[in-house]
Every structure is written in C-alpha cells, then in structure tokens.
Amino acid sequence: VDYNATTNSWTSCLIGGIPVLNNGVDTPQQWLLTGKAGPLSAWPSNCTAQVIRTFKNSLVALNITKNGVNFPFMIKWSHPADPGSVPVTWDIADATKDAGENDLSDGYDKIVDGLGLRGSFMIYKESSIWRMDYTGGVYIYSFTKVLGASGALGKNCIVELDGQHFVLSSSDCMIHDGQSATSVLDKQTRRFLFRQINPAYSDKCFVFVNRLYNEVFVCYPSLNSEVCDKAMVWNFSDKTISFRDMPNLTHASNGAIDDTSGATWASETATWDSETSLWDSNFSSLTRSMSVLASADQKLYLLDSGATFDGVVPSAYLERVGLSMGTPEGVKLVKSIRPRIYGPEGSTVLVSVGSSTDPYATPTYNAPVEFTIGTTVNVDSFCSGRYIAIKFETGTAQMWRLDSYDIDVSVGSVW
C-alpha cells in the first residue's frame, strides 16, 4: 500500500528471518519474503512507534504514540517470539506473557533509536544513553543510564563495530562499549563536520558500515542540500578520516550481493590498461558483505564496485597544508616533489605546491604539474613561503594511490 513515510523515517530489523519495517506513522509492517508486506501480527491497535528493533527473541518499540497521544520516553517490548515467527502478543496485562513497557522519564530528551550490544539493548535519547538488561521476574528488564551528556542525533545514526557502538551525536562521533565512550574525532575535524551539516535537515543524517574496507560512513546533507550529498569516512582499522561526495543518499545497508555481470570477451571494448573489472569475478562468492546505497535520484548504487561515480571519473584529491618543516619562523624554498604513486601506467596525477604565511590561511598554489605514473620521477615546482602546502589531484588516472612522497626543500632566514 501507500505509506506516509518521509526520508530517513524508516527503521528495520529481522526476527526469525522475517523483516519488520516501521516508519513511525503507519502500522508496523512485516514481510514474509513473498508478495506484499502487511501489518505486524499482534501489534496493539491505535498504536505507533518511532522505532522498532530486535533484542534477543523479542521486538522492542521506542517512542510510542497511543490513540494520538505521544509518549516520547516510553519503551514497549513484546513476548519472545517462537523460532521463524513474530511475537504473538504485546499485551502488558497478560500475566502469563513477558510483554511490558516502561518510561525513561529522567530528563527532557526524547528517545530516538536503539540497538543491541552484546547481551544488552542500548536505548538512545537525544542527550543520554541507557542500557536495558534482561533480569526476569516481575519487571523482566532493568534500565540503567550509561551516559548523560551524549545521545544520538537521530534514527539510523548507530552501528555496531565488533562489540562496540559507533554513534553520531548532535556534537560528536564516538564509540562506546556500553559503559564508557571515546570520541573518534579531533577538535578540528569535529568543528569542520558539524559546521558542514545543514541544521534544517540534520534528521536526514545516517550512518552505515562498509566492512569491505573497514570504514564507517557518516552521511549528511551539506549546507545547500536537503538530502545526504556528503560523507565523512572513518577507517576504524587505520584510524584515519576522509571526506567524499555522495549521490544524494537517503539510506544505505549491507548484505551479500550477486552482481554477476555476464560480460564476455567479445563484448569488452576497453583496453588492457583501462579495464578495471576482474576476469571470472563474482560478488556472490564474497564472504564479506557489500554496501548498497539508495539515492533520492531513484537509483541504487553498489559501493566500491567500479572506478567511477556512476560513469563519471571522481574528482579526488589529497592535500596537506601548514607544513613548517620544524622551523615555522623560517622561509622555505621547495624545489621538487618525488611522489610514489600506484596506478595504471601512463595515466596522470596532478601535483601542486603552494604556500601561506599563516598555517590556518588558504594556501596559494602554483600551476599543477602532471605526474605520469610509471614514467615521471620528480615533479619540479619552485615555491617559497613559511608554511608549505602540497596537493595531489586526479588527472587522467581513474584509480590511483599515493603511498608516500619526498620534498626537496631548503630552509632560509626568517625574512
């Protein structure tokens, strides 16, 4: 049927292999993997939830509305479901079942999402995090505040990383183990990220994991966008951060992908040097999940499956500014750069050298010089200044990697 959902209002989970989908406005839906979805069995009438998640063998509903009245601090949980089925009741009055509800009314912050972590269920409010633990007995679950200064920015802003949660809050990105939290951003990156997010559409932000490359994507609408056109990418293995353009995303998820192309030798038109696909490759044989991205442009994208952005060569760059060479007071003269760049031989990367008098000022660059992979050794570019900047940009190379570089530089007097 038609739904009343808006962008990023959907949450989903699996229980007994059955997908349960919820948008906070309509009756929660279940899909039996055939035909159309339908109302969730045994769901209480005249009731909606902003979020529904799985915990152990039960469903947990968060931020409840009953008969048109919103209870933003309320949690409801179902009776445990039998294998391969959804819960048979949410009736809190049935003493023979383990369904129940509770209010986290400490504070004014509303519940925005939740997700299981190890043996607990973490409940995320706007500015606090709570832990829900199974105890049995009369109350069934206990509730404990874990963090009182940070919560989640919105729905789908939490992902699990090997026994920890990564969380996008209203002012930081952090990981926690259910007890203590650690920020993954330095001060400069944190300020840059949150100054870039369009505050009018911050509810469209979401987070997903690209496990193929050990990355967490924090997708957000930039200041001139209503959907997620940018992403901060945190590599949780290397502890590095980068930023990239995204194709107007509304959601992303992971799973096993069967992307057999069916291409033959006769149908191939690319040259050996430009061909990026693998012979006899099959994504369905991969043991690690791939990321599928949903766009407001009515397209689905498979991440890291090609060398272009939907047929367009990415305009990628790496930049380092404010290099003082250990003597910030001295004027430096850069004579040449010697990069180690991996990529298709004969393709080019553009190298620019610039300078500034202040480490925080925008540097002035010389004209870029082409570096031909497999041919060029040094890039000659004379530049002087107190703080040196270097930029590597995409030329004709669709796929390239900068491993390291040397600088031929002389340090002069302070004037």
Secondary structure by P-SEA (a helix, b strand, c coil): cccccccccccccccccbbbbbcccccbbbbcccccccccccccccccccbbbbcccbbbbccccccccccccbbbbccccccccccccccccccccccccccccccccccccccccccbbbbbcccbbbbbbbbcccccbbbbbccccbbbcccccccccccbbbbbcccccccccccbbbbcccaaaaaaaaaacccccccccccccccccbbbbbcccccccccccbbbbbcccccbbbbbbccccccccccccccccccccccccccccccccccccccccccbbbbbbbbccccccccccccccccccccccccccccccccccbbbbbcbbbbbccccccbbbbbbbccccccccbbbbccbbbbbcccccbbbbbbbccbbbbbbbbccccbbbbccccccccccccc
